[in-house]
Amino acid sequence: MSKAFASQADLSEKKITFDEIGEGLWAFTAEGDPNSGVIIGDTSVMIVEAQATPRLAGKVIEKLRGITDKPISHVVLTHYHAVRVLGASAYGADQIIMSDAARSMVVERGQEDWDSEFQRFPRLFEGHESIPGLTYPTTTFSDSMTVYLGNRRVDIKHLGRAHTAGDAVIHVPDQNVMFTGDIVEDHSACYCGDGHFSDWGTTLDAIQAYDVDAIAPGRGDALVGRDAVARAIASTRDFVDSTYRPAARVAAGGGALKDAWDAVRAACDPKFKDYAIYEHCLPFNVSRAYDEARGIDTPRIWTAERDLEMWAALQG
């Protein structure tokens, strides 16, 4: 019998931090668990990333209510993954925003992703019985859109494929701060199971071109100052490249998935084994890198059954 996924054994409570990264801009972080963001405007509040359940969203709301009583008008979801979106109902926002591509992925694979993530990472679904169903946006955009929270301008953009095909970033020009979702991580493994390795670097280049003063990444600590931003972008790029290149070499030589697993571990373990959720992500990252290197452009849908089949193949 195969051993359990590393994420199934990750049951320890994480320390929450709530840091101001610009005037009226806050990063909710939790030691490698999914981050959320808060953007406070003149009249209302925008939340970036909803958390996995309404109960977990309540922890974000509790922090928010410690600094403002303004109503929550908008929730922006940077992509479709269950751990990011299924808590959206807790905020009571009139507008839930995703890219067109992200909404399409909810339709195509949202339930499968929910089932898959719930199986392999149960701790992140605390209060799962409170989830009313799949989260669909009220508003979508193709390349970009702008929201005004009173006088505060918020630009929401799709800069390219990376963590998923529909990733969005949120830029607040008056503070030159960005919320990147899982395109950028800090001292946390990137989950690449639905990623696009060949595009990820170009999308990081587009983020880097903004020369922002702070980033709230998808996981890991808030990045305040240009040195911290540059370091995290560079380490994210290194993680993605170090995962893809060994898998691509194995695929080009006709090797099997298990060979790709061994090659990626040899390249990545020395650099990244102490990163948050590294072991959790690795089998899915290797599988997707191996697929992309063999010409599969659209990531195959992860299901609870496929997860187990892949994991069994890597134990042999």
Buried (B, 14 or more C-beta within 10 A) or exposed (E): EEEEBBBBEBEEEBEBBBBBBBEBBBBBBBBBBBBBBBBBBEEBBBBBBBBBBBBBBBBBBEBBEEBBEBEBBBBBBBBBBBBBBBBBBBBEBEBBBBBBBBBBBBEEBBBBBBBBBBBBBBBBBBBBEBBEEBBBBEBBBEEBBEBEBEEBBBBBBBBBBBBBBBBBBBBBEEBBBBBBBBBBBBBBBBBBBBBBBBBBBEBBEBBBEBEBBBBBBBBBBBBBEBEBBEBBBEBBBEBBBBBBBBBBBBBEEEBEBBBBBBBBBEBBEEEBEEBBBBBBBBBBBBBBBBBBBEEEEEBBEBBBEBBBEBBEBBEE
